[in-house]
Amino acid sequence: MDKMTAAWLEGHLHEPIRQVRAVHTGWDHDVCILNDSWVFRVPKKAITVNREEEKLLKNLQSKTNIVLPTFTICTTPDGNEAMLYPYISGDPISLNMSDVALKIAASQLGAFLTNLHQLEAASYSLPKRDRLYYDALYEKIRSFYPDLPAVVIEHTERLFAELQPVCTAVVHGDLRSAHILWEKSTSQVGIIDFSDMHVGDPAIDFVGISQISSDFLNQVLSKYDVANKEEICQRADQLAKLGLYYELLEYGPSCKLAAEMERQFVRCNTYRV
């Protein structure tokens, strides 16, 4: 962090910046933890979703007991829009937690996702992931076909032919274990990083949850108020297969990525037989 930004933050927070810890895992934002008390988040690209994120989180605060970011949007000395909010404590949810803790966390998550997915989508100016979005995604992926193994191309064609996403709900969009925090001292779930939120398929919010464990997924679904839970699981399984494609689009083709795609897709084909 440069001296100008640090000085500006000290004036904004009314406290000296004693410690800065950079978080390097985000695709969309540069993130720093300040004094283990504040999160400072700057978009890597010019986006307009931040104010919708602020609006959505304020609306959700009154509907859930999940701990959510309470941030303000500010303009940095170099003119960029940034977000600043109190640090949410906790560790990423995992199977290392006790069965009792996992059950409590699943109950909180199920209720939270019910409230999130029941928000009126038309009230927010958010990106949409509808059929047009996935058709455009497919065309972008096809441009990399010359660099991909035949088995990956075959899998891609079949996946997009079978993909049947819906576009009905406001979703978090990246609800994986790193963004679901468990604070043991309060038995409380906190959820962070809503930067991928959009109007799309509610099933996408169960992709990361399913990767924790199938038992945990079922516990969350038992507290999720929707009738078609089996369809949700089926679509989540389809959407989970898109993860490596987003990595392809973000970083371009590589031998390592192509090998990983081939390994996973051959395994998927084996399970289908």
Number of C-alpha atoms within 10 A of each C-alpha: 9 6 8 11 13 16 13 13 19 13 12 11 11 9 10 13 14 10 12 16 13 14 13 10 10 12 11 16 18 17 21 20 19 21 15 15 12 17 22 20 21 20 19 13 10 10 11 12 18 18 15 16 23 17 13 18 18 15 13 16 14 9 13 17 15 19 17 21 22 15 19 13 15 14 11 15 12 8 8 13 17 19 20 23 17 17 18 21 16 18 17 17 22 16 11 8 15 10 11 10 18 21 16 16 25 23 18 20 25 20 20 22 22 17 16 22 22 16 16 12 19 10 11 17 14 19 14 18 18 16 15 10 12 15 13 11 17 16 10 14 17 15 11 14 14 10 14 20 14 12 14 20 19 11 18 20 12 11 16 15 9 10 13 15 20 15 16 17 20 27 25 24 22 20 21 20 18 16 17 22 23 25 18 13 7 8 13 18 27 23 23 17 20 21 19 15 21 22 24 26 24 25 23 23 22 24 25 20 23 20 13 15 13 11 13 20 19 17 19 25 23 15 17 21 15 12 8 8 14 10 11 20 19 12 20 22 16 18 20 16 17 15 11 15 19 12 13 18 14 10 10 12 17 12 11 9 17 16 14 14 22 19 13 14 19 15 11 13 11 9 8 7 5
